[in-house]
Amino acid sequence: MKKPYIIGISGGSGSGKTTFIRQLKETFTEKELCVVSQDDYYRPREEQEVDNKGVSNFDLPKSIDKKSFAKAIRKLIDGETVEIQEYVFNNDKAKAKKLRFEPAPIIIVEGLFVLHYKKINKLLDLKVFFHAKENLKVIRRIKRDKIERNYPLDDVLYRYEHHVLPAFEKYIKPHMDEVDIVINNNNSFDKGADVLIGFIKSKLKE
């Protein structure tokens, strides 16, 4: 079996990663492309670090079970199927599903810290960074967390200022200089997405 091609996609919260991943899933079949997201490997709330205001900080590298995340990626590379329980971000209105990841020629590894985790970084054949202005990322974060995750607005803004932004500056942004492709998403990422999708199609033909 030919080794799959591994593409790592990172960037700050609200930079457009999730929207692009959705587009990839609509463009390619599961037999062509598999997406593994860091978001599915968060540790339980009781294991998260709490700040001096008593708020759980989900925006630290240790918030993720990186060993299980890396193990899943390696299993897919070896041609094995991965099954896990969906993480629903403590949203009482959401019902967790069982997620199943099948091996594919192209594997997308997506998340805030995929470049920060050294063992995962070494597995990547192509590194992509989504970038956007801070004010736009804040607005997108508000829309996502308030609507999709049922978080109060004050909570969203507090987390962005005290957790999200400091984590971006310390653990995510420094890797921007080492990636192969930077996709700016201030207005639209369509052109960058077209280039990356074209590249994936060419890889599938090899």
C-alpha positions as CSV (number, residue, x, y, z in Angstrom):
1,M,0.0,0.0,0.0
2,K,1.3,3.4,-1.0
3,K,1.9,5.8,1.9
4,P,-0.9,8.5,2.0
5,Y,0.0,12.1,1.5
6,I,-0.4,14.1,4.8
7,I,-1.5,17.7,4.7
8,G,-1.5,19.7,7.9
9,I,-3.9,22.7,8.2
10,S,-3.4,25.2,11.0
11,G,-4.2,28.8,11.9
12,G,-5.9,30.8,14.6
13,S,-9.5,30.4,15.7
14,G,-11.8,32.1,13.2
15,S,-9.3,32.0,10.4
16,G,-11.5,29.8,8.2
17,K,-10.1,26.3,8.7
18,T,-13.4,24.7,9.5
19,T,-15.2,26.3,6.5
20,F,-12.4,25.1,4.2
21,I,-12.5,21.6,5.6
22,R,-16.3,21.5,4.9
23,Q,-15.5,22.5,1.3
24,L,-12.9,19.7,1.0
25,K,-15.5,17.2,2.2
26,E,-17.9,18.4,-0.4
27,T,-15.3,18.2,-3.2
28,F,-13.7,14.8,-2.5
29,T,-15.1,11.4,-1.5
30,E,-14.2,9.6,1.7
31,K,-12.2,7.1,-0.4
32,E,-10.1,10.0,-1.7
33,L,-9.6,12.1,1.4
34,C,-9.9,11.6,5.2
35,V,-10.0,14.5,7.6
36,V,-8.7,14.1,11.2
37,S,-9.5,17.1,13.4
38,Q,-7.7,18.1,16.6
39,D,-11.2,19.2,18.0
40,D,-12.2,15.5,18.3
41,Y,-9.4,14.9,20.8
42,Y,-10.1,17.5,23.6
43,R,-9.7,16.2,27.1
44,P,-12.8,16.2,29.4
45,R,-13.6,19.5,31.1
46,E,-12.5,18.2,34.5
47,E,-9.0,17.7,33.1
48,Q,-8.7,21.2,31.6
49,E,-6.5,23.9,33.3
50,V,-8.5,26.6,35.1
51,D,-7.4,30.3,35.0
52,N,-7.4,32.6,38.0
53,K,-11.0,33.5,37.3
54,G,-12.0,29.9,37.6
55,V,-12.6,29.6,33.8
56,S,-11.5,26.4,32.0
57,N,-8.9,27.1,29.3
58,F,-9.5,25.0,26.3
59,D,-6.9,26.9,24.2
60,L,-3.7,25.3,25.5
61,P,-1.7,22.5,23.8
62,K,-2.3,20.3,26.8
63,S,-6.1,20.7,26.4
64,I,-5.8,18.0,23.7
65,D,-5.0,14.4,24.1
66,K,-2.1,14.6,21.7
67,K,-1.0,11.0,22.2
68,S,-4.4,9.7,21.0
69,F,-4.5,12.3,18.2
70,A,-1.0,11.2,17.0
71,K,-1.9,7.5,17.4
72,A,-5.0,8.0,15.2
73,I,-2.9,9.6,12.4
74,R,-0.3,6.9,12.5
75,K,-3.1,4.2,12.3
76,L,-4.6,5.8,9.3
77,I,-1.1,6.0,7.7
78,D,-0.8,2.3,8.3
79,G,-4.1,1.7,6.6
80,E,-6.2,1.1,9.8
81,T,-9.6,2.4,10.6
82,V,-10.1,4.8,13.5
83,E,-13.3,5.1,15.7
84,I,-13.9,7.7,18.4
85,Q,-16.7,9.4,20.2
86,E,-17.5,12.9,19.0
87,Y,-16.6,15.8,21.3
88,V,-19.5,18.2,21.6
89,F,-17.8,21.0,23.5
90,N,-20.0,20.6,26.6
91,N,-23.0,21.7,24.6
92,D,-26.1,20.2,26.4
93,K,-28.1,20.6,23.2
94,A,-25.7,18.5,21.1
95,K,-25.8,14.7,21.0
96,A,-22.4,13.0,20.5
97,K,-22.0,10.6,17.6
98,K,-19.5,7.9,17.0
99,L,-17.0,9.1,14.4
100,R,-15.3,6.7,12.0
101,F,-12.2,7.6,9.9
102,E,-11.2,5.4,7.0
103,P,-7.7,5.3,5.4
104,A,-7.4,7.4,2.2
105,P,-4.7,8.5,-0.2
106,I,-4.9,12.1,1.2
107,I,-5.1,12.6,4.9
108,I,-5.9,16.1,6.2
109,V,-4.7,16.8,9.8
110,E,-6.5,19.9,11.0
111,G,-6.3,22.0,14.2
112,L,-4.8,24.9,16.2
113,F,-1.7,23.0,17.4
114,V,-0.9,20.5,14.6
115,L,2.3,22.4,13.9
116,H,3.2,22.9,17.5
117,Y,3.1,19.2,18.3
118,K,6.5,18.0,17.1
119,K,5.6,14.4,16.6
120,I,2.6,15.3,14.5
121,N,4.5,18.1,12.6
122,K,7.1,15.5,11.5
123,L,4.3,13.4,9.8
124,L,3.2,16.2,7.6
125,D,4.1,16.3,3.9
126,L,2.5,19.7,3.3
127,K,1.9,22.5,5.8
128,V,-0.9,25.1,5.3
129,F,-1.6,28.1,7.4
130,F,-4.9,30.0,7.4
131,H,-4.6,33.6,8.4
132,A,-7.0,36.6,9.0
133,K,-7.1,39.9,10.8
134,E,-7.8,39.7,14.5
135,N,-11.1,41.7,14.4
136,L,-12.5,39.4,11.8
137,K,-11.5,36.3,13.8
138,V,-13.2,37.7,16.9
139,I,-16.5,38.2,14.9
140,R,-16.3,34.7,13.5
141,R,-15.5,33.2,16.9
142,I,-18.6,35.0,18.4
143,K,-20.9,33.6,15.7
144,R,-19.5,30.1,16.1
145,D,-19.4,29.8,19.9
146,K,-22.7,31.6,20.5
147,I,-24.7,29.8,17.8
148,E,-23.1,26.4,17.4
149,R,-21.8,25.8,21.0
150,N,-24.4,27.7,23.0
151,Y,-21.8,29.9,24.9
152,P,-22.9,33.3,26.4
153,L,-21.4,36.3,24.6
154,D,-19.5,37.6,27.7
155,D,-17.9,34.1,28.0
156,V,-16.9,34.1,24.3
157,L,-15.3,37.6,24.6
158,Y,-13.5,36.7,27.9
159,R,-12.1,33.5,26.4
160,Y,-10.9,35.3,23.3
161,E,-9.0,38.0,25.2
162,H,-7.5,35.8,27.9
163,H,-7.2,32.4,26.3
164,V,-7.5,32.4,22.5
165,L,-5.4,35.4,21.6
166,P,-2.5,34.6,24.0
167,A,-2.4,31.0,22.7
168,F,-2.3,32.1,19.1
169,E,0.6,34.5,19.8
170,K,2.6,31.8,21.7
171,Y,1.8,28.5,20.1
172,I,0.3,29.0,16.6
173,K,1.6,32.2,15.0
174,P,5.3,31.4,15.4
175,H,4.9,28.4,13.0
176,M,3.5,30.7,10.2
177,D,7.0,31.2,8.8
178,E,7.7,27.5,8.4
179,V,4.7,26.5,6.4
180,D,4.5,25.8,2.6
181,I,1.3,27.8,1.9
182,V,-0.3,30.7,3.7
183,I,-3.9,31.3,2.8
184,N,-5.2,34.8,3.7
185,N,-8.9,34.9,4.6
186,N,-9.7,38.5,5.3
187,N,-12.4,38.7,2.5
188,S,-12.3,35.3,0.9
189,F,-10.1,32.2,0.8
190,D,-11.5,31.1,-2.6
191,K,-8.3,31.6,-4.6
192,G,-6.1,29.9,-2.1
193,A,-8.7,27.1,-1.7
194,D,-8.7,26.6,-5.5
195,V,-4.9,26.2,-5.6
196,L,-4.9,23.7,-2.7
197,I,-7.8,21.7,-4.1
198,G,-6.1,21.6,-7.5
199,F,-2.9,20.3,-5.8
200,I,-4.9,17.6,-4.1
201,K,-6.5,16.5,-7.3
202,S,-3.1,16.2,-8.9
203,K,-1.8,14.1,-6.0
204,L,-4.7,11.8,-6.4
205,K,-3.8,11.2,-10.1
206,E,-0.2,10.1,-9.2
